[in-house]
């Protein structure tokens, strides 16, 4: 029998209790062979069920897809090499959508404004996804950004269409999480967009009417739009998880997003 890590012949191999594979004495421990199921050791334990929080409605188990095989990480916040590549491709796709959207407007015909607003598109996208990632990791969950083939294709096709879609991928999360953890992780992305929207809106208010004012107001509207869309309480969107966690928090953030979105749209238009 051969060790599945180093290939050494072993008469009595050790079987990993997590992944079920066979290893030699040197690689028998999960951390010794970068066990793909080692995340089970590191995830937070589920709190005991009570009458107010029954077990069956309290927890959500995130499962990894087959292409996502994490290994133990010593730090709270980390990026894998594969994740960095996926993020870079996602940024390129988002920047293409941003350029195609902005160049349709005479307002952003100036090269400097085109560059600035393209950076706003990238910032809004990357901040949203990294917020999910870092909050999930803060709760002890595994989280990495992964491209979606269908989402990337739709995003790329929208470059040529009037209707723009920014959905090249999402943060994949693994582990066992309670309702509050799920809700806080989900709300972090839209909340970052709301904060960015408020910041851009404040900048526009103190700026004189002109090109910079319009650019800042557009940036405020765009981030509000991202927050509103992601907070819709349907399907796999963030809004469903936030609504499941706390309807009050969902209603508050959703209302603020709509107010900023409507105000900035009127001012920008």
N, C-alpha and C positions, 0 to 999 in steps of 0.2 A: 504494500500500500504506500502511496506517495503523499507527502504533505502538499496540500493544495496551495500553500503559500510559497515554499521554496523548492518543492519537487524532490526533497530527500526521501529515500525509502525508509519507511517506518513499520516495524513489526506490530506494535500496539499503538495505533494513532489515537489522539485525543479528539473527541467530537465536541465541537462548540455548542453550548446549550442555547445560543441565540440564533445562529444561522444554520446549524446542523452539518457544517462541513468538517472535514478531517484534517488534522494538523499534527506536526511534530511537537516535541516538548517545548522547543524554543518559541513556537508560534501558537501555542495552545490557547493563550488568553485573547479575549476580544481585541484589546488594543494592540496585540502582537501581530495580528493579521488584518488589521483595519476592517474589522467586522462590519458588514453592511447593516446589521441589526443592532449595533451597539448603542444607537440612540435610545433604545428602550431603557437602558440603565440610567440615562441622563435626564429623561423627561420628568417633570414634576408629578408627584403622586396626586391622585384625585382625592379631594376631601371626602370624609364620610358623609353619607346621605342623611338628611334630616327630614322631618315632616314638611318643612317649608321648601326644601330643595331636594326632591326625590331623585334618586340616582339615575333613573332612566331618562330624565329630561335635563340633567345637569351637565353631562360631559359630551364632548365631540372628539372623535379620534381622527386625526389627520393621517392619511396613509400616503406613502411615497409611490409614485409611478415606477414602473420597472426600470426606466432610464435614469432614475435619480437614486443613487446609492451613496448615502453620506458616510463619513468616517468621523471618529471622535476628534473634537477640536478643543484645544486648551484655552481659547479665549472666548469672551462673551460675544464679540462682534468680529466676524471673519467673512472672507470671500474666497470661493474656490476659483481655480483657473478657468474651469468651464463656465462658471457663472459670469466672470468678467467678460468672456467672449460673447456670451448671450446678451449681456448688458450693452456692450459696444454695438452689436448689430441692432439692438432695439433703439439705441440712441440715433443711429444712422437713419433708420426707418422713420422715426419721429421727426427728425430734422428735415427729411424730404417732404413729409406731410406739411410741416410748418412753412417751408419755402413755397410749396405749391399753393398753400392757402393765402399766404401773405402777398405773393406776387400778383394775385388777382385784384389787389386793391392799389389804387393810385397813391394812397396815403403812405404805403411802405415801399415806394419805388426807390427811395434813397438807399444806397448800399449799406450805410451805417445802421439805418433803422431796420433794414432787412436782416442784418446780422444780429442785432439786439433782440428782435422778436423771435428769430429762430432759436436763440439761446433761452428765451422765455419758454418756448415749447419744450425744449430739452429739460430745463430746470423743473418745470411743472410735472413732467412725466417721471423723471428720475427721483424727485423728492417724494412723490406719491408712493412709488414702489419701495424705496429704501425705508420709508416710514413703516410700512408693513413688515419689512425684513427685520429692522432693528428692534421693534416692539416685540415681535415674535421671539427673537433671540433673547431679548431681555427677560421673557417669561420662561426661558429654558427650552424653547421649541427649536426645531431645525427649520431653517428658512433659507432658500436660495431662489434667485430669479431664473426663470426658464422661458425661452421663446416658445410660442405656440405656432405650429405650422399654419393652421387655419387663420389665426389672428394676425400673423406676420404677412400672409398673403393678402388678407383683406386690407390691412394697413397700407401695403405696397400698392394695391389696386386703387385705393382711395386717393393716391397721389394724382391720378389722372382724372378723377371724378370730382364733381362739385361738392358732394357729401364726403366729409372727412371723418375717418375713423382712426383712433389711436388705441390699438389693442394688440401690440406685437407679442405680448406675453404677460406673465404675472409671477408673483412670488409664490413658490411652492412651499407648503408648510407641513411639517411632520411632527407627530407627538399627540399626547392626550391633553386636552385643555378643557377647562370649565367654561361656563357661559360668559362670565365676566372677561376672562382671558380672550375668548373668541371675539367678543364685542369690542374690547379695547384694541385688539390687533386690527380688526376690520375698520374701525373708525379712524385710525391713525392716518391712513392715506388721504381720505377726503378732508380731514381736519387740517393737514398740512396745506392742502390746496386752498382752504378757507383762509388760513393765516397768510398765505402768499397773496391771495386776492385782497385782503384788507390792507396789506403793506403796499401793494400797487395802487390801491384806491387812495390811500393816504398821500402817496407821492403825487398822484394826479391832482388832488385837491389843492396842494400847496404849489403846484406848477402853473405857470401862466398858460392861457389858452394857446394852443399851437400843436406842432408835431409831437413834441415830447408828451404833452397832456393826452393826446389821442392814443399814443402808444402805451402809456401807463394805464389808461382806462380800458384799452383793449386787453391788456394783460390781466387786469382785475376781472374782466368779464370771462376770459378764457378759463381762469382757474376756478371761478364760480361755476362755470358750465361743467368742468370736470368733476367738481364736488357734487353738483346736483345729479349728474348722470350716475355716478358711482353710489350715491345714497338712495337710489330707487330700490325699494324693498322687494325685489324680484329676483328669482333664479340664483345665480352664483355671484351677483353683485354684492358689494360691501354692505349696502343698505339693508339687505335681509338679515345679515348677522348682527348688525347694530340694532335693528328693530327687535330682534329676538332677545338681545341682551337688555336693552333699556329703551322703551318707547319715548320716554321724556327726552333722553339725550339725543335720540334720533330726530325727534320733532324740532328740538332746539337748533341743532346743526343744520338740518335741512331747511328750516325757515330762514336762518341767517344766510345760507347759500343762495336761496331764491331772492331775498331782498338785495343782496349785493349784485347778483346776476342781473336783475331787472334794472336796478339803478345804473349800473355801469353800461348796460346795453343802451339805455335811453341816452345817457350822456355821450357815449361813443357814437351812437347813431346820429 
